[in-house]
Amino acid sequence: MPTTYEFFSGPVRYSNTVTPDTKFNKDGVFSLEIVLDDDQIQKLKATGSGLTVRESDGQKFVKFKREAKRVIKGQTVEFGPPPTEYEGAPHETFIPRGSDVTMKVAFFDAGQKVAHRIMAIRVDRMEPYVPQEEQSSFSDFPDAPDVPAFGDFPPNEAPKEASKAASAKPW
């Protein structure tokens, strides 16, 4: 299968395009989740890729990825973050949730499957970034019961309720 390129547009659900995520891949992976309409989902399925269309809150979305580096034919190729553009200029910072983007995605043969890679991102409309507020503490709720935090228990001593729940069989 020759390499083919497709364009997908939609609002951002989750963005990780600046710093690679190393949780499951030690070299790191950049990713971008976008909400797709039914026509784009059909276009995605026509590529033959194994990308999973997920649904949450009535929205269908797909997580597209780009490895930070990969060994190809014995040589390490560094891809780096996907080139991103906003208002005609390079954009090298976080893309906030809800921003509208258009992505160029490459689909290519990877042995037994059709793989993909984000090639470029254009931010069509940027939502303002609102940092997540600090988590509320129990002191903000005067009527909250006095419950010790998990780390407040002495080593190897858990409350009886917790030990019963931990030993309960899930089936």
N, C-alpha and C positions, 0 to 999 in steps of 0.2 A: 504494500500500500504506500503510495507516495504521500508525502506530508501535505496536509490540507489545512487551510486556515478558515476559521469562522469567527464572526463577531457576535457578541452577546451584550445586551444592554438591560439595565435595571437598577433598582435601588440597592445600595449596600446594606447587607445584614450584619456582616462582620468583616473587619479588615485587619490583615497582618501583612502589610506590604513594605514595611520599613526594616524591621528586625526579624530574621528567620526564627521560626519556632523549632526548638531542638528536642521537644518532648519525645517524639517517636522516631526522629531521624537525627543522628548526631551531627550531620553536616548542616541541617536546618532546612526548613521549607517555608516559603512565603505563600500566603493564601488569601483568597478573597471570596466571601460568600455573597452571592447576589440573588435577588428575587427574579424569577423568570416567568413570563406568561406562557400560555399553552403552545403558541406557535414556536417560541424559542425552545421549549422542551422537546417538541417534535424534531426541530433542527438538531438538537443535541443528540437525541436517540438515533438519528440518521447517520451520525458519525461512527457509530459502533463502539463508542467508548463505554466503559463500565461505570461512569460517573453516576452517583446515586442522587435522585431527586428526592429531597426531604420536604416535609410539610410541618409547619408550626404556625399557630395563630392565623390559620387560613391562608398562609402564604407558601408557595412552592419555591424552594431555593436550592442552589447547587454550590458546592465548595470547589473552586478551581484552585490549582496549586502551581508552584514553580519551585523546583529544588534550587538551593543556593549553589550547590555544585554536585557533579555526577561524574562517574567514571564511564567514558564512552570509548570503546575499542582500545582499552588499556591506558587511556590518557584521562587525567582529571580535567574536566571542563568546569570553570567557575561561571555561573550565570548571574549571580548577584540579584538585587531586587529588580522587579519588573519596571521597565521605563514607564514613568507616569507623567502625564501632562495635564495642566489645568490652565485654562485661558491662554493657550498657546505657549506656555512656558513650562519647563520641567518642575515637577512637584515632588518633593522628597520627604514629605511629612505624612502623618496619619490621615487616612480618609475617614471622616466621621460616618457613623451609621445614618442611613437615610439619604446619603448623597447619591446622585444618579451618575452611573459610569457606563462606559462602553469599553469592552475588552476584546482584544484580538487574541485568540487561542489557537495554538497549533495542535493538530491531531496527527499522530504518527504510529507506525507499526513498532511494537515493542515485544516481538516474539509471539507469545500466545495471546496478546491483547492489544487493544488500541489505547495508547497513552496520550496524555495531553500536557501542555505547558502554557502558562500565561506568557504571551509575548509582549504585550503592551497594554496600558490602561490609560483611558482618557476620562477625566472627571468632567462631566457635562454640567452638573449643578452641585455646588458644595454646600452641605449643611453646616451650620456653625457647630464647633466642638464645645460640648458642655462636659467638663470633667465630672466624674462620678463623685458625689458627695461622700464625706466620711461616713462609715457605718455608725449607726446609732448604738449607744451602749445601754445597758439595762438601767443605768442611772437616769436616763431620759424618761423612764417610765416608773413613776413612784409606786404604782400599784403592782409592779412585777414581783413575783415570788423570789425569795432569796435562794438562788440555785448556784452552786459553785461551778466555776468553769472546769472544763475537762482536765486541764493541766493542774488544777488545785488538789487533785487526789494524790495521796501518797503512792509511791511506786507499788505496783502489783496489788493495789487495793482499789477496786472499782465499786461503785454503789451496787447494792443487790439487784436493783432493777436493770442496770446496764449489763451485769453479768448474765442474768436470765435471758435478756434479749440477745446477747452475743451467742449463747449456747443454743438458742432456738433454731430448729432446722427450717430452712426456707421452703420446704415442700410439705 
